[in-house]
Amino acid sequence: MSRYVQKRPQVYPKEFIRLLSENASIPEDEAETLADAFLETIVSSLLQDRSICFPAFGIFELRESSERVGRNPRTMEEYIIPNTLRPVFRASKALREAVAEYAKQRKANENTLKDISEGDGEKNFQTVSDKASAPLFDDE
């Protein structure tokens, strides 16, 4: 067994916009505008030091790492690594549970990933939990 994890297929911007367009039943140019506005809103909110919470998905937030001592491995010289702000994503409980359920199903049927990636090129991403299919925005 290899100690390296197999790299999974990625969804790049063009394909994401196509999927968004299909799922929302809107033209691709509107989906692109929507995706751009969504990402810009997340970035601008983070730059205002505000976290963004989607109850059924997760939280985008900034975390500050503390200052620490680093060491150059060649010279063994110590130096100070300053504190930094980093954007992080914390998955919701519903998303974590959905992924855990998917992992169980995938392990039980090793051909699941192969079946999803084969075929006519269309990806079949269905939620494995009713909790994961809850709306991203609550009207509370």
N, C-alpha and C positions, 0 to 999 in steps of 0.2 A: 504494500500500500504506500502510495506516495505521500510525502509529508506536505506537499504543496496542494493548495485548494484550487480546484478547477475554476477558471474564470468564467463567469456567467455572461450570457449575452446582454448587451446594454441597449437601452432605448435612447437614440440620439434625437436632437431637436426636431428634425424633419418628421421622423416617425412619430414622436410624441405629439406633434401638432396634428398629424393625420389621425392618430388615435383619439385625441381630444375632439377633433372635428366630428368624427364618427359617433363618439359617445354622447356628445352634446347636440348632435344633429344641426350643426352650424357649418357654414363654409370655412374652408381652410384659412382664408385671410383673416376672418373674424377670430378663429381659434388661435392664430399666431398673435394677433393683437391682445387677446385675452391672456395668453400665456406670458407675453412680455409684461403686461400690466400686473399680473399676479407676482411675477418674480421681482419687478421693480418695487412693488408694495412691500414685499418681505424685506428686501434690502433696505429700503428707506425706513421701515419700522425698526429694524435692528440698529441702524445708524442713529436713531433717536433713543436708543437704549430701551426699546420696548420688545417684549417677547410676543410671538404670534402663536396662538393656541387653537388647534383644530381638534375638538374633543375625540373624534373617532379616528384621528390620524396621528397627531403628535404635536410637539412644541418646538418652534424655532426660537433660539435664544442666544445671548452672548454669555460666555463664561470667561472669567479672568483667571489666568494661571499665575501663580505666585513666582516671585523672583527666586532663582535657584542657582547653585554652583554647577558649572559644567567643567569638563576636563578634555583637553586635546589628547587623544589616545597616543599620538606619536611623541609628543614632548612632555606629556603628563602635566602640562601647564594648566592651572585652574583659571577660570574666568566666570564672570557673572552673566547669567542669561536673564535678561530683564522680563518683568511681567508683561503679558500680552493678553489682548482680548481675542477670543476665537468664537466664530459662529458654530453652534452645535445644534443637532436635531435629536430630540428625545422622543422615541416612539411611544404612542399611547398603549395602554394595557390591551385595548381591543386589537390593535395592530400586532402587538407582540403575540397575543393569543392566536390570531389568525395565521401568523407565520409559523408558530409552534405546531399548530394543527396541520398546516401544509407540510412541514418537515416530517411529521409522523406518517402522513399519507404517502409522502415521497419515499420514505424509508421502507414502508410496507410494500410499496410497488416501485421498484427501482426503475421501471420503464416510464414513469410519469413524466419526468423531465424530458426524456427522449420523445415521448408522444406529443408533448406540448410544442417542442421546437421543430418537429417534422410536419409535413403536410403542405398546404398551399401557401406557406409563408405567413399566414395569419396567426397571431398569438391569441391564445384563449386564456385570458386572465379573469377568472371568476373568484369571488370571495369564498373562503372556506368557512366563514363565520358570519352569522347575521349581525354580530356586533361590528364587524369590519365594514359592513355595507351601510352603516348609519351615515347620515349626512355630515359633511365637514363643518357646516355652519349651524349653530343652534340659534334659534330666535329668542333666546332668553334675555 
